[in-house]
Amino acid sequence: MLSLRQNKYGPLRTFSSEDLVNTLLLLQNTTIPRGALSKKLELGEGATRTIIAELARQGLLETKKKGCMLTKKGGLEARKLRRHIASITQAPATPLTYSQAASLLLLKNAKIRHGLEERDAAIKAGASGATILTVKAGKLFFPDSLSQVDPVTAEKITPKNAEDGDVIILAYGPKKTKAAIAAAMQAMGEKR
């Protein structure tokens, strides 16, 4: 997976491995100018330049006049990620997110036990909270529980491509997309 070099000297980083993953996902099959990428990542220009340099150092990204784009190696890495992270979308405010809008991440091929580790990873990454759900028989359930999500709420948030065994991560509060990716990385067993 992606490695993040630790600076020996200089200022502390203002980005994380989740931002590297988000960059790969955002650039998959497209070119984005650095300023627009910075806005999408919700990071400053300096942090974005450092991310670009780090991914370029790893041979995953290159810059052209039009903007940043993935190399062949970067495209392969993004496709590997997409085998697990099927989609990241915005979800409406529901009781599951304490009436806050959320980032909804649909995760494929992941095994979770209680959802607590994933929730904690999301909070460490900057979310106010996160709700982890599993899909069983076309319905949403809380992990390790027989408690089913209210059908009206489930209808509002369930992605059309959700299948049995999938995991839905709802991260809400500041940095919700970064937090949803952190929870997914935890579920995928990736080191942070």
C-alpha positions as CSV (number, residue, x, y, z in Angstrom):
1,M,0.0,0.0,0.0
2,L,1.0,3.6,0.1
3,S,3.9,4.6,2.3
4,L,4.3,7.9,4.0
5,R,7.9,9.0,4.7
6,Q,8.4,10.6,8.1
7,N,10.1,14.0,7.9
8,K,13.4,14.1,9.8
9,Y,13.4,17.9,10.0
10,G,11.0,20.7,9.3
11,P,7.3,21.4,10.1
12,L,4.9,18.6,10.9
13,R,2.7,17.3,8.1
14,T,-0.8,18.6,7.8
15,F,-2.0,15.6,5.8
16,S,-2.2,11.8,6.4
17,S,-2.2,8.5,4.5
18,E,-6.0,9.0,4.1
19,D,-5.3,12.1,2.1
20,L,-2.9,10.1,-0.2
21,V,-5.6,7.5,-0.7
22,N,-8.2,10.2,-1.4
23,T,-5.9,11.8,-3.9
24,L,-5.5,8.5,-5.8
25,L,-9.3,8.0,-5.8
26,L,-9.9,11.5,-7.0
27,L,-7.4,11.3,-9.8
28,Q,-8.5,7.9,-11.1
29,N,-9.3,8.3,-14.8
30,T,-9.0,12.1,-14.7
31,T,-6.6,15.1,-14.6
32,I,-7.1,17.8,-11.9
33,P,-5.3,21.1,-11.6
34,R,-3.4,21.4,-8.3
35,G,-5.6,24.2,-7.0
36,A,-8.8,22.3,-7.6
37,L,-7.2,19.2,-6.0
38,S,-6.3,21.2,-3.0
39,K,-10.0,22.3,-2.6
40,K,-11.3,18.8,-3.1
41,L,-8.9,17.5,-0.5
42,E,-9.8,20.4,1.9
43,L,-6.1,21.0,2.4
44,G,-3.8,24.0,1.9
45,E,-1.7,24.5,-1.2
46,G,1.5,23.6,0.6
47,A,0.1,20.3,1.9
48,T,-1.2,19.5,-1.6
49,R,2.2,20.2,-3.1
50,T,3.8,17.8,-0.6
51,I,1.2,15.1,-1.4
52,I,1.9,15.5,-5.1
53,A,5.7,15.3,-4.5
54,E,5.2,12.2,-2.3
55,L,3.1,10.4,-4.8
56,A,5.4,11.4,-7.6
57,R,8.4,10.0,-5.6
58,Q,6.5,6.7,-5.4
59,G,5.9,6.7,-9.1
60,L,2.1,7.0,-8.7
61,L,1.5,10.5,-10.0
62,E,2.9,13.0,-12.6
63,T,2.2,16.6,-13.3
64,K,1.5,18.1,-16.7
65,K,0.4,21.6,-17.8
66,K,-3.3,20.5,-17.4
67,G,-2.7,19.3,-13.9
68,C,-2.0,16.1,-11.9
69,M,-2.7,12.7,-13.3
70,L,-1.9,9.1,-12.2
71,T,0.8,7.1,-13.9
72,K,0.2,3.6,-15.0
73,K,1.4,2.4,-11.6
74,G,-0.9,4.9,-9.8
75,G,-3.8,3.8,-11.9
76,L,-3.2,0.2,-10.8
77,E,-3.1,1.3,-7.2
78,A,-6.3,3.2,-7.6
79,R,-8.0,0.2,-9.1
80,K,-6.8,-2.0,-6.2
81,L,-8.4,0.5,-3.8
82,R,-11.7,0.6,-5.9
83,R,-12.0,-3.2,-5.4
84,H,-12.8,-2.3,-1.8
85,I,-13.9,1.3,-1.8
86,A,-16.8,1.1,-4.3
87,S,-18.0,4.7,-3.8
88,I,-17.8,7.8,-1.6
89,T,-20.8,10.0,-1.7
90,Q,-22.6,12.6,0.4
91,A,-25.5,11.3,2.5
92,P,-28.4,13.3,3.9
93,A,-28.8,14.1,7.6
94,T,-30.4,11.2,9.4
95,P,-30.9,10.1,13.0
96,L,-27.9,7.7,12.4
97,T,-25.6,10.8,12.0
98,Y,-27.2,12.9,14.7
99,S,-29.0,14.9,12.0
100,Q,-25.7,16.0,10.3
101,A,-24.9,15.5,6.6
102,A,-22.3,12.7,6.2
103,S,-19.8,11.1,3.8
104,L,-21.0,7.7,2.9
105,L,-18.4,5.2,1.9
106,L,-19.5,1.8,0.4
107,L,-16.9,-0.8,1.3
108,K,-16.7,-4.2,-0.5
109,N,-14.8,-7.3,0.6
110,A,-14.2,-6.2,4.2
111,K,-14.7,-8.1,7.4
112,I,-15.6,-6.1,10.5
113,R,-16.4,-7.3,14.0
114,H,-18.1,-4.6,16.0
115,G,-17.5,-1.5,14.0
116,L,-15.9,0.2,17.0
117,E,-12.3,0.1,15.5
118,E,-13.6,1.7,12.3
119,R,-15.6,4.3,14.3
120,D,-12.5,5.2,16.4
121,A,-10.3,5.5,13.2
122,A,-12.9,7.9,11.8
123,I,-12.9,10.0,14.9
124,K,-9.1,10.1,15.1
125,A,-9.1,11.4,11.5
126,G,-11.3,14.3,12.3
127,A,-15.0,13.2,12.3
128,S,-17.4,14.0,15.1
129,G,-18.6,10.5,14.8
130,A,-19.2,7.6,12.5
131,T,-21.9,4.9,12.1
132,I,-20.9,1.5,10.7
133,L,-23.5,-0.7,9.1
134,T,-23.6,-4.0,7.3
135,V,-25.8,-5.2,4.4
136,K,-27.7,-8.5,5.0
137,A,-30.5,-9.7,2.9
138,G,-30.9,-6.3,1.3
139,K,-31.3,-4.6,4.7
140,L,-29.0,-2.5,6.9
141,F,-27.9,-3.8,10.3
142,F,-25.5,-2.6,13.0
143,P,-22.5,-4.9,13.1
144,D,-22.6,-7.9,15.5
145,S,-26.2,-7.2,16.2
146,L,-29.7,-8.2,15.2
147,S,-30.7,-4.5,15.3
148,Q,-32.0,-3.4,11.9
149,V,-31.9,0.2,10.7
150,D,-35.3,1.8,10.3
151,P,-36.5,1.1,6.8
152,V,-37.2,4.7,6.0
153,T,-33.7,5.8,7.0
154,A,-32.2,2.8,5.2
155,E,-34.0,3.7,2.0
156,K,-32.5,7.3,2.1
157,I,-28.9,6.1,2.5
158,T,-28.5,2.7,0.9
159,P,-26.4,2.9,-2.3
160,K,-28.0,1.2,-5.3
161,N,-25.0,-1.0,-5.8
162,A,-24.9,-2.2,-2.1
163,E,-24.9,-6.0,-1.9
164,D,-25.0,-8.5,1.0
165,G,-21.8,-8.5,2.9
166,D,-21.0,-4.9,2.1
167,V,-20.1,-2.3,4.8
168,I,-21.5,1.2,4.8
169,I,-19.5,3.8,6.7
170,L,-21.3,7.1,7.6
171,A,-18.8,9.7,8.9
172,Y,-20.1,13.1,10.0
173,G,-18.6,16.3,11.3
174,P,-15.5,18.1,10.1
175,K,-13.2,16.2,7.7
176,K,-15.9,13.6,7.1
177,T,-14.5,12.2,3.8
178,K,-11.1,11.8,5.2
179,A,-12.6,10.1,8.3
180,A,-14.7,7.7,6.1
181,I,-11.5,6.7,4.3
182,A,-9.7,6.2,7.7
183,A,-12.5,3.9,8.8
184,A,-12.3,2.0,5.5
185,M,-8.5,1.6,5.8
186,Q,-9.1,0.2,9.3
187,A,-11.6,-2.3,8.0
188,M,-9.3,-3.3,5.2
189,G,-6.5,-3.9,7.7
190,E,-4.2,-1.2,6.2
191,K,-1.6,0.3,8.4
192,R,-2.0,4.0,9.0
